[in-house]
Structure formats: C-alpha cells, structure tokens
Amino acid sequence: MKISPFKISLALIIIGMIWVSIIFNETEKIHDSVLLEQSSSFEVESDFSGTGIGYYKLYMPEFSGEEVFVQIIDVNQNVIQEQKVKTKMSVGYFDFSENGLHTVKITNISGKIINLQVEFGNTNSQKMFPPGIMILVGAVALMIISYMKIRNYNIEQPEENIS
C-alpha cells in the first residue's frame, strides 16, 4: 500500500488539530450561570500560574439587545482588559504574567435582568506550540503538493484549425 504525500500532510493537519483540542479541553476552567439584575455585578475567579493567555466566554441564551461590561482584574487589582459586550455570545482573550487569582467582573449595564453563562480559564497556549508546528508543516506541505498536482495537470483543447 502506497501512502501519498498528500495523505501524510492531511494526516499531520488532522492529528495536530485533535492534539490542540485535547490540550484546550484539559485546561482548568470555571463555568457559572447567573441571573444578573439591572446595574449589578458578578465575579468569577480563577487561579493562574506562570505567564500565558487566558480567556472568557459569555453566553446570553435569551439575548434581545442587552449589554454587559466585562473587566479582567489581575492579582494586584489592576484592570488588564475591559470591554462592552452587545452580542449573544462573546469570547475574549487576555495576557497574564503573574501567579494568583485573576477575576472576571461582569456588570449589567442594560435595563433588563440578564440570564448569563460564563466560562473563565487558561488556554494553555504554551503547550499548543508543538501541535501548531505540526499543523503548519502539514498545511504548507499540502499547499505545495496541491500546486505540483495542478501545475502538471493538462486540459486537452480542441485544435483551432479544424476544417
């Protein structure tokens, strides 16, 4: 059985994607749901170590134009990032560089009660470097192989001087 370079590069991409999803699935994250009253706040804390990239995901199931204000607060109570969210689902990323409890603070700035689901955690981006390289190598190889196949492909054209 002959394995083509095309299949090898495709396998590299698929294995790399599965590896990244496994790493992301194994990360430490916190899920919480809350009914947020008008002008009230809600906080979720997570313990981060080292440096890396954290994330938060907000989901409002019964969304009808509500707004929330999100702040990411570090160990020293400094605001790392802040953002207004006006969509049903929002995902935000932030850099952290200190060990300790980091907090996402969500404030309801709309005039209605909001049903809100929050996910807060670390992406473990340092562990994703090897599978990222695998995906990159597979994608570049796939493009080169595809180019070589297309370049060598000839379409037969009818002769122009047919009498």
N, C-alpha and C positions, 0 to 999 in steps of 0.2 A: 504494500500500500504506500503510495507516494503522497507525502504531505506537502502541499504547495506553500510558498512563502506568504501568499495571500491569506491562507487559513491560519498560519502561525501568527501573523500580525493581528488578525481579527481575534485570535485566542488571547494574545497579550492584552489587548484592549478590554476584553470581557473579564479576564481574570483581575486586571487592575481595578476595574470598576467594582467588582464584587468585593475585593480587598478593601477599597475605600469605604464602601457601605458597611462592611463589618466593623471597621475601626470606628466609624461615626456612630454606629449602633451601640458599641460598647462604651461610649463616653458617659461620664457621670452627668446626669441632667435631672432637673426637678420639674414636675408637672403640677399645675394647680389650676383650679377653676374658682371663680368668684362672681357674685352679683355686685357690681360696683355702683354705689349710689352717686347722685349728682355731686360734683365737687369733692368727692372723697378719694383717698389714695389707697393703694395696695402694694405691698412689698414682698419680694421673693429673694431669698439669699442663697448663695452657693459658695462653697469653699474652692477656690482655685489655687493651684500651686505652680510655681515657675513663671515662665512667660509663654504667651500664646494668643490664640484668638478665641474669644467667647462669642456666644450667640444668644439671642432671644427670639422666640416666636410667639406672636399674639394672634389669637383667632377669636372673632366675634360671630357666633353662629347666627344670631338674629340681627344681622347688620342692616341698618337703614340710615346711613349717613352720620353715625356717631363719630366723635373724635376723642382720642385719649392722648395724653402727653407722657412720654416714656423717658426716664433718666436712668443711666447706668452710673452707679456710685462705687468707687473703689474703697480700699481698706481705710484710707485716711479721710473718708467722707468727701472726697473731691468728685465732681461730676466728670466722668470720662466722655459721655456722649448723651445727647438729648435729641428727641425727635417727636414731632406730632404725627400720629397715625390716623389716617382717614379712610382706611380700607378694611375689608372683611378679614384679610389675613396679611400679616406683615412679618418679615424676618429681618433682623438687624444683626450686624457683626461689629465687634469692638476688640481692640487690642488691650491686653492686660500684661503687667510686668511685675506685679507684686503678689506674694503669697498671702492668703487670707480670704475673709468673707467679702464677696462683691455682691451688690444689691441691684436689682431692677425695681424701680419705683414707678408705678403706673397711676396716673391721675385722670379721673373722668372730667373732661372739660366740656362735655355736651350737656344738654338739659334733660337727658333721659337716664334711666337705670340701664346699665350695660351688663350683659352676660359675657364674661371674658374667660378665655382659656389661655394659660401662659406656660411656656416651656423655656427654661433657662439653663445654660450649661456651657461646657468647654467643648470645642470642636476637635481637640487633639490633633491639630494641624501638623505638628512635628512628626507624628507617626505616619502621616499620609504622604510623606516625601517619596519613599521607595515605590509605592504603587503609582504615584503620579508620574514618576520617571518611566515606569513600565507602560503606562497609558500613552505617554508622549512618544516613546520609541515605537510602539505599535501603530500609532496614528501616522507618524512620519513614514514608516515602512509601508503602510497601507497606501498612502498617497503616492509614493514613489512607484510601487508595484502597479497601481492603477494607471499612472501616467505611462509606464512602459507598455502596458497592455493596450491602452488607447493609441499610443504612438505607432505601434506595429499593426494596428487594425486598418485594413484597406476595404473601401467600399467599391464594388465594381460599378463603373459608369458605362453607359452605352456609348458606342462610338458616335461621334458627332457627324461624320460624313457618310451616313448611311443613305444609299441611293434607292 
